Amino acid sequence: MTDTLGPLIATTLIFGGVLFGFFKTKTDGWGRYTSALLLLILVLYVAAMAFAYGRIDWPSVSGLLLAIAGYAAGLASSKE
């Protein structure tokens, strides 16, 4: 447990800073993109914690990262 305590604290501090920045820069309203970005941040945090604990292996994390990138690209692309 003590060998994974450092990465867990570091991961929590990093994602805490990300969430702070997310809510600090958020403008009024809660739209589709805001909800999706918060969901992606939280899913990535849970995956990082599971990876740090050794509950999932790298191929699963890389698949999740590619899925997040594809979802984010789909949100940013034009609908025309």
MODELLER restraints for C-alpha pairs under 7 A, 6 or more apart:
rsr = mdl.restraints
at = mdl.atoms
rsr.add(forms.Gaussian(group=physical.xy_distance, feature=features.Distance(at['CA:4:A'], at['CA:52:A']), mean=6.64, stdev=0.5))
rsr.add(forms.Gaussian(group=physical.xy_distance, feature=features.Distance(at['CA:4:A'], at['CA:53:A']), mean=6.54, stdev=0.5))
rsr.add(forms.Gaussian(group=physical.xy_distance, feature=features.Distance(at['CA:7:A'], at['CA:52:A']), mean=6.44, stdev=0.5))
rsr.add(forms.Gaussian(group=physical.xy_distance, feature=features.Distance(at['CA:8:A'], at['CA:49:A']), mean=6.49, stdev=0.5))
rsr.add(forms.Gaussian(group=physical.xy_distance, feature=features.Distance(at['CA:8:A'], at['CA:52:A']), mean=6.53, stdev=0.5))
rsr.add(forms.Gaussian(group=physical.xy_distance, feature=features.Distance(at['CA:15:A'], at['CA:45:A']), mean=6.63, stdev=0.5))
rsr.add(forms.Gaussian(group=physical.xy_distance, feature=features.Distance(at['CA:40:A'], at['CA:68:A']), mean=6.68, stdev=0.5))
rsr.add(forms.Gaussian(group=physical.xy_distance, feature=features.Distance(at['CA:47:A'], at['CA:61:A']), mean=6.69, stdev=0.5))
rsr.add(forms.Gaussian(group=physical.xy_distance, feature=features.Distance(at['CA:50:A'], at['CA:56:A']), mean=5.98, stdev=0.5))
rsr.add(forms.Gaussian(group=physical.xy_distance, feature=features.Distance(at['CA:51:A'], at['CA:57:A']), mean=6.46, stdev=0.5))
